[in-house]
Amino acid sequence: MSEASSKQAYTRLEAIRVLAVTERQLKSWERQGLVEPSESYGFQELVALRTLARLRTARIPPAKIKRALTTLRQKLSGVTDPLTELRIYSDGPRIRVQIGGQRMESDSGQLLLDFGEKELLRLVSLPSRKEEERSNDIRRKREEAETWFQRGVEFEQSGSPIDQAIDAYKLAISLDPVMAAAMVNLGTIYFTARDFDRAGKYYLRALEANPKYPLAHFNMGNLCDEKGDRTKALFHYQTALKLDPVYADAHYNLALLHQSTGQVMKAVRYWRSYLKLDPTSQWAEIARRELEKIYETTLVRGATRSATNGSV
């Protein structure tokens, strides 16, 4: 594995998932000598596996692929690993390497090449390097975004001026436009300041970046509840629970929401679920008091109905 490719490693399971192949397929390619057995892959090795997967999807037999790779090594002395160094693709039953429309037929008549070795190596290496540089740049920006996100959290926890946390989160988002966690934290800052429009804007962006983020749904539920839109609040709380069934705060807020709308049996269910998840906190004491209120109210109503029915 080259130094460049080792900078971004994929485990065997990650490679299988990314390429949408099976362990059996990968082992078969290894047995046939198309790729070297490995438990991790760099970027270039992943490119090789992707090329193999495409050739096999095109129903190119493994034996033909192996012959083509051998021919390439023989004809191009500077090429040792064609799958990572060259751009190889299928054209019907043929395997081709093509750059700039130049071609030459090999001894078998099935592999088409038509360019000098130096030009080939120069041209085919550039797209790979550019793609790897682009990948490295994305990874570097995400790492920087994570650093700024953590600084934003530290600013909030330390009691620093809130503008410092806001600036840190915004910088994190500029570096990683799909960092939902930073969007949620920004939304919560604005929610606390009762700037509901900005809060909603960032919660919505977080949900667009990651629709399966429970905290984003929960906070959007809080915002909708605060604005009096109980239907939407209910949807987002329930979605948060679907994504994370042990989300205690979502159980708590759903209990309050149902209790406030007179749906006491549903409220009881959520209060009980909450207490199983969080039996000792100060919020648990509130949950127990609310449950007691429901029980007392239910008993009083039951007793009143019984007395009325008895008098009749």
Rosetta blueprint (number, residue, H / E / L):
1 M L
2 S L
3 E H
4 A H
5 S H
6 S H
7 K L
8 Q L
9 A L
10 Y E
11 T E
12 R H
13 L H
14 E H
15 A H
16 I H
17 R H
18 V H
19 L H
20 A L
21 V L
22 T L
23 E H
24 R H
25 Q H
26 L H
27 K H
28 S H
29 W H
30 E H
31 R H
32 Q L
33 G L
34 L L
35 V L
36 E L
37 P L
38 S L
39 E L
40 S E
41 Y E
42 G L
43 F H
44 Q H
45 E H
46 L H
47 V H
48 A H
49 L H
50 R H
51 T H
52 L H
53 A H
54 R H
55 L H
56 R H
57 T H
58 A L
59 R L
60 I L
61 P L
62 P H
63 A H
64 K H
65 I H
66 K H
67 R H
68 A H
69 L H
70 T H
71 T H
72 L H
73 R H
74 Q H
75 K H
76 L L
77 S L
78 G L
79 V L
80 T L
81 D L
82 P H
83 L H
84 T H
85 E H
86 L L
87 R L
88 I E
89 Y E
90 S E
91 D E
92 G L
93 P L
94 R E
95 I E
96 R E
97 V E
98 Q L
99 I E
100 G L
101 G L
102 Q E
103 R L
104 M L
105 E E
106 S L
107 D L
108 S L
109 G L
110 Q L
111 L E
112 L E
113 L L
114 D L
115 F L
116 G L
117 E H
118 K H
119 E H
120 L H
121 L H
122 R H
123 L H
124 V H
125 S H
126 L H
127 P H
128 S H
129 R H
130 K H
131 E H
132 E H
133 E H
134 R H
135 S H
136 N H
137 D H
138 I H
139 R H
140 R H
141 K H
142 R H
143 E H
144 E H
145 A H
146 E H
147 T H
148 W H
149 F H
150 Q H
151 R H
152 G H
153 V H
154 E H
155 F H
156 E H
157 Q H
158 S H
159 G L
160 S L
161 P L
162 I H
163 D H
164 Q H
165 A H
166 I H
167 D H
168 A H
169 Y H
170 K H
171 L H
172 A H
173 I H
174 S H
175 L H
176 D L
177 P L
178 V L
179 M L
180 A H
181 A H
182 A H
183 M H
184 V H
185 N H
186 L H
187 G H
188 T H
189 I H
190 Y H
191 F H
192 T H
193 A L
194 R L
195 D L
196 F H
197 D H
198 R H
199 A H
200 G H
201 K H
202 Y H
203 Y H
204 L H
205 R H
206 A H
207 L H
208 E H
209 A H
210 N L
211 P L
212 K L
213 Y L
214 P H
215 L H
216 A H
217 H H
218 F H
219 N H
220 M H
221 G H
222 N H
223 L H
224 C H
225 D H
226 E H
227 K L
228 G L
229 D L
230 R H
231 T H
232 K H
233 A H
234 L H
235 F H
236 H H
237 Y H
238 Q H
239 T H
240 A H
241 L H
242 K H
243 L H
244 D L
245 P L
246 V L
247 Y L
248 A H
249 D H
250 A H
251 H H
252 Y H
253 N H
254 L H
255 A H
256 L H
257 L H
258 H H
259 Q H
260 S H
261 T L
262 G L
263 Q L
264 V H
265 M H
266 K H
267 A H
268 V H
269 R H
270 Y H
271 W H
272 R H
273 S H
274 Y H
275 L H
276 K H
277 L H
278 D L
279 P L
280 T L
281 S L
282 Q H
283 W H
284 A H
285 E H
286 I H
287 A H
288 R H
289 R H
290 E H
291 L H
292 E H
293 K H
294 I H
295 Y H
296 E H
297 T H
298 T H
299 L H
300 V H
301 R H
302 G H
303 A H
304 T H
305 R H
306 S H
307 A H
308 T H
309 N H
310 G H
311 S H
312 V L
